[in-house]
Amino acid sequence: MPNFLNVQPSPSALVQSLRDIGYSMESAIADVIDNSITAESKNIHVNFAWNNENPWIAVVDDGYGMTPAELTDAMRLGSRNPLEDRSDEDLGRFGLGLKTASFSQCRQLTLISKKNGMLACREWDLDLIEENPDRGWRLRVLEGPEILQDKYIVDLLPLIHRSGTIVLLRKLDRYDELEKKLNSLVERTRIHLELVFHRFLSPRKGKKKINISLNNGPLTAFNPFNLSHAATQELPEQSIHVDGQSVNVQPYVLPHYNKISRDEYQKYSCAGGYLQNQGFYVYRNRRLIIKGTWFRLIKKEELTKLIRVQVDIPNSLDHLWKIDVKKSHASPPETIRNELKLIIDRIAASGKKVYRQKGKKLASSVKVPGWTRTAAEGKIIYEINREHPLITQFQSDLSEEKQQAFKDLIFMFESSFPTELFYSDVAKKPEDLCKPEFNEEQISALLDSFITQMINSGIPETEIAERLTSIDPFAAYPEEIEKLLQQKGILNE
């Protein structure tokens, strides 16, 4: 008959390993908030304080709270089997998130909860575990008087009202004497939470709204698909069925930068820019898990950088998507990958069309452009418009010998157009591209020349203003041209 040994893991060694599982500050706070949402909280408060080089973090909610027994179980590492059936709205999985997320940031985790009028408190202190490793997993129990003697807890208790939970992180040993670092992390956390929980902060019809504040400032939902803008394209929703469950896929094409203000375009570029943030945005129960990836199904290209695809998966498919403990990584199974590849192929053309159609619209808005675009035999050539009034007028005043020299000069400029450099700039940040602008003195002198030419050609003064607004470069300065024409008496005020 085989013999067995009951080999318990070393508490201090295991906890130290769990501390380095890979959480960032913002992902750790998001993981703690998941528990508050699962507890059906309506209001969640996240507070940071430097506290004279003794920083602390608290996440407080008004959810249904926990009894003393439930609180003890919640502090147990691996309190739930990830294969267990759960509520459709449950954001947890492993029964590790609260503990691993907290330990990644602190050495003392205090959990206070109120339910049915009963207040309970449990505390992990890693210093006590390391000091007495032979005494095992000692979870501290704080009773009523002890709870009320802790000034930090007392200050936070009014936030939970009838029921709720306080997650208090102290002994933030990784932020000692780095107040500026902590403050910058607070801002990064705000940005992260506004994105990850945007569908809770600003839910669609039929879903409950959750209020989340950071240091008493309410968070504002950041929807990465910019649905409020009229130029955002919402492509047909598609579904993938696997194991009796549905994965819903909703593609969007964000507005071209010429259809949106510079500030708004910059806002939705997000950290890393549009090129890096294109791709799938995977949500599990409306909570963002992973963003800006094509799962290596295609490369990220300039012409597809405005495509973002919302993918909704239920928590019942966690095992197929390989959701990790931090809930910051997901990988679709092969059957879903194949379906996603087909969807990409169908939507990619819509993202590219935004750029291709934009060129046609710009060309049609100016009747006499400074440049012409010719497409023939698979090649595209840009040439200076030799029929432009400025060109024809200047050329007519030259001798035949100089006219040929002028034509050669134009051809030299055309043939030396910096095609590769221009393409590189468009690919990197097209919104930063601009053309030289005329000052008022330059455009006024140019305008005098045009007006003289038009009058000499027999064009009525009543038609001059309309014609000028369709000719480069005047078409780019409608307000300035109107003002100058009024000053010159060509146009009535």
Buried (B, 14 or more C-beta within 10 A) or exposed (E): EEEEEEEEEEBBEBBBEBBEBEBBBBBBBBBBBBBBBBBEBEBBBBBBEBEEEEBBBBBBBBBBBBBBEBBBBBBBBEBBEBEEEBEEEBBBBBBBBBBBBBBBBBBBBBBBBBBEEEBBBBBBBBEBBBEEEEEEBEBBEBEEEEBEEBEBBEEBBEBBEEBBBBBBBBBBBBBEEBEEEBEEBBEBBBBBBBBBBBBBBBBEEEEEEBBBBBEEEEBEBBBBBBEEBEEBBEBEEBEBEBEEEEBBBBBBBBBBBEBBEEEBBBEBBBEEEBBBBBBBBBBBBBBBBBBBBBBEBBEBBBBBBBBBBBBBBBBEBBEBBEBBBBBBBBBBBEEBEEBBEEBBEEBBEBBBEBBEEBEEEEEEEBEBBBBBEEEEEEEEEEBBBEEBBBBEBEBEEEEEEEBEEBBEEBEEEEEEBEEEEEEEEEEEBBBEEEEEEBEEEEBBEBBEEBBEBBEEEEEEEEEBBEBBBEBBBBBBBEEBBBBBBEEEEBBEE
